[in-house]
Amino acid sequence: MTMTNALTDAELKAKLTPEQYHVTQEKGTEAPFSGEYLKVDGAGTFACVCCNAPLFTTTGKYESGCGWPSFWQAIDDKAIATAPDPSIPGRPRTEILCSQCGAHLGHVFDDGPQPTGQRYCVNSLSLTFDADADK
């Protein structure tokens, strides 16, 4: 999957907070239970903080207890890219990235609810939220 990022590194640094830049560009992680979007009321769409690509909706969100916003499905099959993450020796993980710009979002695990069995564990700092105005 080809990822394109219309913003330069300097533009990203100007657009994002230092914390958002660290998470999305340097594969950082926010502290558990600290994220703005851990608990969200109402319908809406979560998008990439870097490029505004839609990634998840509240209909696919659930409370996993892990400390980060969790989703059992992406908004569609093309929204999320994955890559192996060998950063923890002996505990391989699968990184999730915005398929449009390559921003680091978090990780996906095979311990989520049905029907997908997936748990997309996402940093709030990598997201924006747009509440549905008509709901």
ROSE-644574 format. One record per residue: residue in one letter; x, y, z of N, C-alpha, C in turn. Coordinates in steps of 0.2 Angstrom, whole numbers, plus 5000, padded with zeros to 4 digits. Layout:
% residues N
   code    n.x    n.y    n.z   ca.x   ca.y   ca.z    c.x    c.y    c.z
      a      X      Y      Z      X      Y      Z      X      Y      Z
...
//
This chain:
% residues 135
   code    n.x    n.y    n.z   ca.x   ca.y   ca.z    c.x    c.y    c.z
      m   5004   4994   5000   5000   5000   5000   5004   5006   5000
      t   5003   5010   4995   5008   5017   4995   5005   5022   4999
      m   5009   5025   5003   5007   5030   5008   5010   5037   5005
      t   5006   5042   5005   5008   5048   5003   5007   5053   5009
      n   5011   5057   5010   5010   5062   5015   5012   5069   5012
      a   5006   5073   5011   5007   5079   5008   5011   5085   5012
      l   5011   5083   5019   5015   5088   5023   5022   5086   5024
      t   5026   5091   5024   5033   5090   5025   5034   5089   5033
      d   5040   5087   5035   5041   5086   5042   5041   5093   5046
      a   5043   5098   5043   5042   5105   5046   5035   5107   5046
      e   5031   5105   5041   5024   5107   5042   5020   5103   5047
      l   5022   5097   5048   5019   5092   5053   5021   5095   5060
      k   5027   5097   5061   5030   5100   5067   5026   5106   5069
      a   5024   5110   5064   5020   5116   5065   5013   5115   5066
      k   5010   5110   5063   5003   5108   5064   5002   5104   5070
      l   5006   5100   5072   5005   5095   5078   5008   5098   5084
      t   5005   5096   5090   5008   5097   5096   5015   5093   5097
      p   5020   5094   5101   5025   5090   5102   5023   5083   5103
      e   5018   5082   5107   5016   5075   5109   5013   5072   5103
      q   5009   5075   5099   5006   5072   5093   5011   5070   5088
      y   5016   5074   5088   5022   5073   5083   5025   5067   5085
      h   5027   5066   5092   5030   5061   5095   5027   5054   5093
      v   5020   5054   5095   5016   5048   5094   5016   5046   5086
      t   5014   5051   5082   5013   5049   5075   5019   5048   5071
      q   5024   5052   5072   5030   5052   5068   5036   5048   5071
      e   5036   5047   5077   5042   5044   5081   5039   5037   5084
      k   5033   5035   5083   5030   5029   5085   5030   5029   5093
      g   5028   5035   5096   5028   5035   5103   5021   5033   5105
      t   5020   5033   5112   5014   5030   5115   5012   5035   5121
      e   5005   5037   5121   5003   5041   5126   5002   5037   5132
      a   5002   5039   5138   5001   5036   5144   4994   5033   5144
      p   4993   5026   5147   4987   5023   5147   4982   5028   5152
      f   4976   5028   5150   4970   5031   5153   4971   5039   5153
      s   4975   5041   5149   4976   5049   5148   4973   5052   5142
      g   4971   5048   5137   4969   5050   5131   4962   5054   5131
      e   4962   5059   5127   4956   5063   5126   4950   5059   5124
      y   4951   5054   5120   4946   5050   5116   4944   5043   5119
      l   4947   5042   5125   4946   5036   5129   4939   5034   5130
      k   4935   5039   5132   4928   5039   5133   4925   5045   5129
      v   4921   5043   5124   4918   5047   5120   4910   5046   5120
      d   4906   5051   5121   4899   5050   5121   4896   5053   5114
      g   4892   5049   5111   4888   5051   5105   4892   5049   5099
      a   4888   5049   5093   4891   5047   5087   4895   5051   5084
      g   4900   5048   5080   4905   5053   5076   4910   5048   5073
      t   4915   5052   5070   4920   5049   5066   4927   5051   5069
      f   4932   5047   5070   4939   5048   5072   4943   5048   5065
      a   4947   5053   5065   4951   5054   5059   4958   5055   5061
      c   4963   5054   5056   4970   5055   5057   4972   5062   5059
      v   4975   5063   5064   4977   5070   5066   4982   5074   5061
      c   4985   5070   5057   4990   5072   5052   4987   5074   5045
      c   4983   5070   5043   4980   5071   5036   4972   5071   5036
      n   4969   5070   5041   4962   5070   5042   4958   5065   5038
      a   4962   5059   5036   4958   5053   5033   4954   5050   5039
      p   4948   5048   5037   4943   5045   5042   4946   5038   5043
      l   4946   5036   5050   4949   5030   5052   4944   5025   5055
      f   4940   5028   5060   4936   5024   5064   4929   5028   5065
      t   4924   5024   5067   4918   5028   5070   4916   5025   5077
      t   4912   5029   5080   4910   5027   5087   4906   5020   5087
      t   4903   5018   5081   4900   5012   5081   4904   5006   5081
      g   4911   5007   5080   4916   5002   5080   4920   5002   5087
      k   4918   5007   5091   4922   5008   5097   4919   5004   5103
      y   4924   5002   5107   4921   4999   5113   4926   5000   5119
      e   4924   4998   5125   4928   4999   5131   4932   4992   5132
      s   4938   4992   5131   4942   4986   5132   4945   4985   5138
      g   4946   4991   5142   4949   4991   5148   4957   4992   5148
      c   4960   4993   5142   4967   4993   5141   4970   5000   5142
      g   4966   5005   5142   4969   5012   5144   4969   5016   5138
      w   4968   5013   5132   4968   5017   5126   4961   5016   5122
      p   4959   5021   5118   4953   5020   5114   4954   5014   5110
      s   4949   5009   5110   4949   5003   5106   4943   5003   5102
      f   4944   5000   5096   4939   4999   5091   4940   4991   5088
      w   4934   4989   5087   4934   4982   5084   4934   4982   5076
      q   4933   4988   5073   4934   4988   5066   4936   4995   5064
      a   4939   4995   5058   4941   5002   5055   4935   5004   5051
      i   4935   5010   5049   4929   5013   5045   4929   5009   5038
      d   4934   5007   5035   4934   5003   5030   4940   4999   5029
      d   4941   4994   5025   4947   4990   5024   4953   4993   5022
      k   4952   4999   5019   4958   5003   5016   4960   5008   5020
      a   4957   5010   5026   4959   5015   5030   4965   5014   5034
      i   4967   5008   5036   4972   5006   5041   4977   5002   5037
      a   4984   5003   5038   4989   4999   5035   4992   4996   5041
      t   4996   4990   5041   4999   4987   5046   5006   4985   5044
      a   5010   4985   5050   5017   4983   5049   5019   4979   5055
      p   5024   4974   5054   5027   4971   5060   5030   4976   5065
      d   5030   4975   5071   5033   4979   5076   5037   4974   5081
      p   5043   4974   5079   5048   4969   5084   5051   4973   5089
      s   5048   4979   5091   5052   4983   5096   5052   4980   5103
      i   5048   4976   5105   5048   4973   5111   5051   4965   5110
      p   5057   4964   5112   5060   4957   5111   5056   4952   5114
      g   5054   4947   5110   5050   4941   5112   5043   4942   5112
      r   5041   4948   5110   5034   4950   5110   5032   4954   5104
      p   5032   4950   5098   5030   4954   5092   5023   4957   5092
      r   5022   4963   5089   5016   4966   5089   5015   4968   5082
      t   5009   4970   5080   5007   4973   5074   5005   4980   5074
      e   5009   4984   5071   5008   4992   5071   5002   4993   5067
      i   4998   4998   5068   4993   5001   5064   4995   5008   5062
      l   4994   5010   5055   4996   5016   5053   4990   5019   5048
      c   4990   5025   5048   4985   5028   5043   4988   5026   5036
      s   4983   5023   5032   4985   5021   5026   4986   5027   5021
      q   4984   5033   5023   4985   5038   5018   4991   5042   5019
      c   4993   5043   5025   5000   5047   5027   5005   5043   5030
      g   5003   5037   5033   5008   5033   5037   5009   5035   5044
      a   5005   5039   5047   5006   5041   5054   5005   5035   5058
      h   5009   5034   5063   5008   5029   5068   5002   5030   5072
      l   4998   5025   5073   4991   5026   5077   4992   5022   5083
      g   4994   5016   5083   4995   5011   5089   4996   5004   5086
      h   4992   4999   5089   4993   4992   5087   4987   4989   5087
      v   4987   4983   5083   4981   4979   5083   4982   4972   5086
      f   4977   4969   5090   4978   4963   5093   4972   4959   5091
      d   4973   4952   5092   4968   4947   5090   4964   4945   5096
      d   4963   4950   5101   4959   4948   5107   4953   4953   5108
      g   4950   4955   5102   4944   4960   5102   4938   4956   5102
      p   4932   4959   5102   4925   4956   5102   4924   4954   5095
      q   4919   4950   5094   4916   4947   5088   4912   4953   5085
      p   4911   4954   5079   4912   4949   5074   4920   4949   5071
      t   4924   4953   5072   4930   4954   5069   4936   4950   5074
      g   4935   4950   5080   4940   4948   5085   4946   4952   5085
      q   4946   4958   5083   4951   4963   5083   4950   4968   5088
      r   4956   4970   5091   4956   4976   5095   4961   4981   5093
      y   4959   4986   5089   4963   4992   5087   4964   4996   5093
      c   4970   4996   5096   4972   5000   5102   4975   5006   5099
      v   4972   5012   5100   4974   5018   5097   4976   5024   5101
      n   4981   5027   5100   4983   5033   5104   4978   5039   5102
      s   4975   5042   5107   4971   5048   5106   4974   5053   5103
      l   4981   5054   5104   4985   5059   5101   4986   5059   5094
      s   4984   5053   5091   4984   5052   5084   4978   5053   5080
      l   4973   5055   5084   4966   5056   5081   4963   5063   5082
      t   4958   5065   5078   4954   5070   5079   4947   5067   5079
      f   4942   5070   5082   4935   5068   5083   4930   5073   5080
      d   4926   5070   5076   4920   5075   5073   4914   5072   5075
      a   4910   5075   5079   4904   5072   5082   4899   5073   5076
      d   4894   5068   5075   4889   5069   5070   4884   5074   5072
      a   4883   5079   5068   4879   5085   5070   4872   5083   5070
      d   4870   5078   5066   4863   5076   5066   4860   5071   5071
      k   4864   5069   5075   4862   5064   5080   4862   5067   5087
//
